């Protein structure tokens, strides 16, 4: 144990005593105590090393020395709010603008992402949140996730792009019939909590056409998938094609490699319309010199270490290994992703594609015992969710897939031994 550290049991007991029970832990039945991290690895109080396949927040790697140095050096000089002139703010905005389409050229900085959020206004538009509370408000409309594996329109549909986009069109028309107007269409560029979904190319363009015609704006959330994670592009919305540009882009989490910074990018027209309301935008910590220094350092590391290209190379390798497992283990129904954003959909049966929720939970628990940290997501909590730090490498990919193979083989043998094939994944 690290000198001066409480034991894991003591820390857990104090947490249960002092911290609200709604603040959840990973692996709540047997939580891990992490005291140190570097790159794609995390270490517990006994010095045991875990491979981190979860942490998209530590985008360029845990405790990257360049990020730590940038924060320390700026902290020694100045940290204040954005009501004073400072080069870091404008330098960072200028650097970000070079990664985006020219149209997205106005920036608002804040200290945390708005994804799901803790404001009622944001909870009200997040099915992930409101389905556990009072339900859907009359003014909120939920379109089907464009999931071609287990959604309404699947891979065998003749035109899933148009079909899913028409679902949005129908929602808009129904709202207008009730005398309502459309404000905005919110979407994760790659729905993550929805189950690591890759929307078919062209879907956003068709949806944007319907939304704009109704007077709304298209908001792309890049909080989990931006900054080169998808490999082929810097932003995930660019997977839809060069002809698609959202009206607003939200970004957070990986933007500061763990430091609390977030940003909204938009057009001059929208920024001017906001300014015309007379409401001043001010965020005490948004755009402060330290945050901007860290943001600049993150961009420097992505560029210097070629992490976007690395994400593509390693992601392709990991996808290849996982698809090989798909042919071996029938519980793996689908492997999908781009770069280092990958989902493995576990199913109980091939025909119905019933989510293998319990099996997925058992698998990630066993992986933790093998010193691999992985999580599940999706409505059925059955999708293995890969979004590791971008320094994740080929050795890591092989290790995690070999271990998944080992655990799934164990599960299949146990299933046969118990001669309960009717309740096992087939």
N, C-alpha and C positions, 0 to 999 in steps of 0.2 A: 504493500500500500504506500502511496505517496506520503511523504512526511508531512504531518500537520493536517492531513485530510481526515474528515469523518469517514466512518465505515459506510458502505452502501446502505446498510440497514438503518443507520442513524440518519442519513440524509433523506431516505425515503420516509421515515417516521416524521421528521420535521416538515417535509413537504406536505404530507397528509394532514399535519396539524395546522400549518400556516398558509398554504396555498389553496385557492379555490378549487373545488373538485371538478369544475368544468374545464380546468386547464389539464388536458389529457397528456399522458405519456405514451411513447412508443413502447410496445411489448409490456403493457400494463401489469400483466401477471408476474413478470420477472424483468423489470426495467433495467436498462444498462446505465451505469454511471460513467460518463465520459469526462475526462479531465484534461485531455490534450488531443490535438489533431494537427496533421500536416499533409498537404496534398490531398489524396483521395483516401487517406487512412485516419481512423480515430482510435484513441487509446483509452482503456478504462483505468480504474484506480490501481489495478494490479499490473498495469503495463501491457495488457493483452491488446493486440492490434486487430481492428475490425476494418473490413473493406466497406467503404461508404458508397452505396448505390442509390441513396435517397437524396443527397443534399445538393439540389440545384442552386441553393443560396450561396454556398461557397463555390462560386462559378469557376474561378480559375485555380481553385485549390484552397483548402483550409490554411489559414495563417500564411498566405503567400508573402514572402519577405518584401517584395516591392510594394504591396498594399500596406503592410504594417509600417514600412519606412515612410511612405507618403503621408499616412495619417499622423505619425509621430512628428515629422518635420513641420507640417502645417500647424499642428496643435501647439507647437512651441512658439509659433509666430502670432497667430490670431485665429480666433473662431468667434464669429458674430453672425447676425442675421443679414439678409440680402437687401436691407435698406441702405447699406453703404455700398459704394462702388468697390468691386474687387475683380481682379483678372480671372480668378478661378471659375467664377460663374459663367462669364461670357466665353472663356476658352472651352469650358466643358460643353456648353450649348452648341458652340461652333463645331466641336468634334462630333457630337451626336448627330448634328444636322447632316454631316457628310456620310453617315451610314443610312440615312433615310431618303425616300423620294423628295425631290426639291420642294414639292407642295407642302410637305410637313416641316415647317420652318420656324414655328413659334413654340416655346417651351415654358412649362410651369413646373417648378420643383417642389417636392414635399418630402416628408420624412418616412412615409410608409406607403405601401401599395393599397389601392382601393379594392382589390379583388376580394369579394365576399364582404370583407370589412366588418366593422362593429357598429356602424351607424344604421339606424332603422331604414333609412332611405336606400342603403345598399343591400341590407338583408332582404328587403322587400322585393328586389329584383334578382335574387339569387335562389333558384330552386334548391340548391344544396343546403341552404340555410332555412328558407321559409317553410319547407316541407316538414321540418321538425318543430315548427312554431305554430302560428295561427293560420298558416296556409296562404294561398295565392290571393293577392289583392286584385280587385276588379280591373285596375288599370295596367296590370302586368300580364303579358302574354308570353307563353313559353313555346318556342318552336322545337320540333323534333331534332335531336342531335344528328348531324349527317353521318351516321355510322353505317357503313356498307357491310359490316360483318353481322351485327345482331340488331340493327335498326329496322325501321319500317320498310325501307327500300335497300335491298342487299346487293351483293356483287353480281347477281344474275339479272338484275333489273336493266332494262334496255337503256334507260337514261336517268340514273339516280340523281345526277346533278340537278336537272330540271325538276324532277319530282320533289326533292327536298326543298329547293328554292320556291316551288309553287306552294308548299306548306306555309311558308312565310307570307307569300302573296295572299293566301286565303285568310290568314290571321289578320293581316292589314285590312282586307276588305270587310271582314266581320267587325272589326273595331270601328271602322268608318261608318258602317251601317248603324252603329249605336251612337253616332255623333262624336266619336273620339278622333283625335289626331295622333299621329305617330311622332314621338320625340326622338327615339334612338333605337338602334339595334345593337345589343351588346353580345360579343362572342369572344371566347378564347380562340386565338389563331389556330391552336391545336388543343381541343378540349382535353384537359388533364384529369381533373376530378371526374369528368364524364367517362373516363376509361381509356385514356391515351388514344384518342381518336384522331385520325388523319382525314380531314374533309376532302372530298374529291375535288381536284383542280377545276376551277370555273364556278364553283358554288358561290363563293363570295361575290363574284362579279354579278351574277344573276340576282342574288339577294340585295346587293347594293342598289341595283337598278330599281327594284320594287320599293326599297326604303326611301331612296331619294325622290322617287315619283310621289311618294306620300308625304314628303316634306321632312323626313327624318335624316339623321346622320348615322354613319356606320362607325362603331367603336371596336377596335381590335385590341384585345388584351394580350400583351406579350410578357406578362409578369413571370410566367414559368418557362417560356420557350424562346425568349429573345436572346440577343447577344451571341449569335453564332452557334447556338446549341443544335440547330437542325442541320448544320453542315453545309448544305448547298447554298444557303443564303444567310445573311446576318439576322434577318427577321423572319419569323415563321409565316407571316402573312404573304411573304414573297413567294412561297411555295405555290400560291394560287396562280401566279403568272405576272409578268411585268405590267400588264394592263390594269392591274388592281392596285388601288391606293385607298386605304381607309381615310376617314375624315379626322379621326382621333386615334392615337395609339397610347395605351397606358403601359408603363414599364416599372418594374421594381425587383425585389429579391436579388437576382444576380447582378443588378446594376452596381451594387456596392460591395459585392463579395461578402455579405454578412453585415456590413454597416447599414444602418437605417437611412436609406435614400431611395426616392422614387421620382418618377417624372411623367408628365403628360405632354405629348407632342401633338400639335394640331396645325391648322391652316391659318393664314392671316385673316381670312374672312370670318372664321369662327371666333378667333381671338378678338377681333374688332367688335363682333356682335356681343361678346361677353363684356367687353369694356364699356359698350354703349349702355349697359344696364346700370352703370354707376356703382356697381359693387366692387370694392377693392379686394384683390386676392392677396392674402398674406399668410405665410406659414412660418412660424417662429424658427424652425430648424431647416426648412426647405431652402436649398441652394447655399448653405453656409460654406465657408472656405474649406473646412476639413472634408465635408461630404463631397464637394466638387473635386478636391485633390484626390480623394479615393476613387471617384468615378473616372477621372482621367487616368489614374494608374491601372484600373481594370481594363480600360480600352488599350492602354500601352501593352499590357501583358497578353491580351488576346492577339494583338498584332505581332508582338515580338516572338511569342511562342507558337504562332500559327495555329491557334486553338480551333478556329473554324474548320480548317482543312483536317486537323486532327480528329475533330468530332465526326467528320464524314468518314474518314478511314476506319476509325475504331468502331463507329456505329455500324458500318457495313459488315465489319468482321463479326461483331456481336450478333447482328441480325442473322448472318449466315450460320453461326453456331447454334443459335436458338431455333432456326428453321430445321436444322438437322435433328434437333431434339423432337421437333413436332412430328417427324416421320417415325420416331421411336416410341413416343409416349402419347397415346390417344387423348390424354387429359389436356394436352395443348391444342386448343382449337384454332388460334390465330396468333401470328407474330406480326406486328405492325410498328412503323416508326419512321423517323428520319433523324440522321445523326445520332446524338446521344439522348434522344427522346424516344423510348421504345416501350411498348406494351405487349405483354404475353397474356392472352385471354385463356383462362382455364375453364374447362367445361366438364359437365357430368356425362353428356352424351353428344355424339356427333350430329344427330338429326335435329334435336331441339335446341342444342347449344345452351342448355341450362347452366347458369353460372355455378362453378364449383367453389362455392364460398368457403366451406369448412376446410376443404383440401388446400385452398390458397392460404388460409390462415395457418394451417399446420405447416405448410411448406416454409413460409417466412419465419415461423418460430424455429423450425429446424435449421434454417440457414443462419439464424442468429447464433445458434449453438456451434455452428461451423465458422463463426466470426465474419459473417456477411450480413450487412444491414440492408434490407430491401423492404418495400412497403407494397400494399395493395390499394387499388382504387376502383372506380367505376360504381354504378348503381348496385351491382351485386357483390362488391368488394372482392372480386375474383380476378382482377387484372393485375399482374405483377408490373410494377411501375419503375422503369429504369430512367433515372435522371441524375446521374452521378456528377461530381466535379469534372470539369472538362479535361483534366489531366489523367483521367481514367485511361488505362493502356491495354494492350493486347494480352499481356500476362493476366491482368485483372479479369478481362473478359473470359479468358479460358478457365480461370479458376472458378468464377461464379457459375459458368455453364456446366462445367464438370461436376460441381457440387449439386446443382439442380438435378442433373442426370442421376447422380448417386442417390439423392433423397427420393426422387420420383420412382426409381427402381425399388428402393426399400418399401415405399408405399404400395407399389403394385404387388410385391412379394407378400407383404402382410395381408393384402386384400385376398390373394389366392389362398394363403394359409388359413384364413378364417372362413373360406368357402362362402363368402357373402358377395358374390359378384353382382347381385342385383342392386346393391347399395354402393358399389364402387364405380369409379369413373371408367367408362368404356369408350 
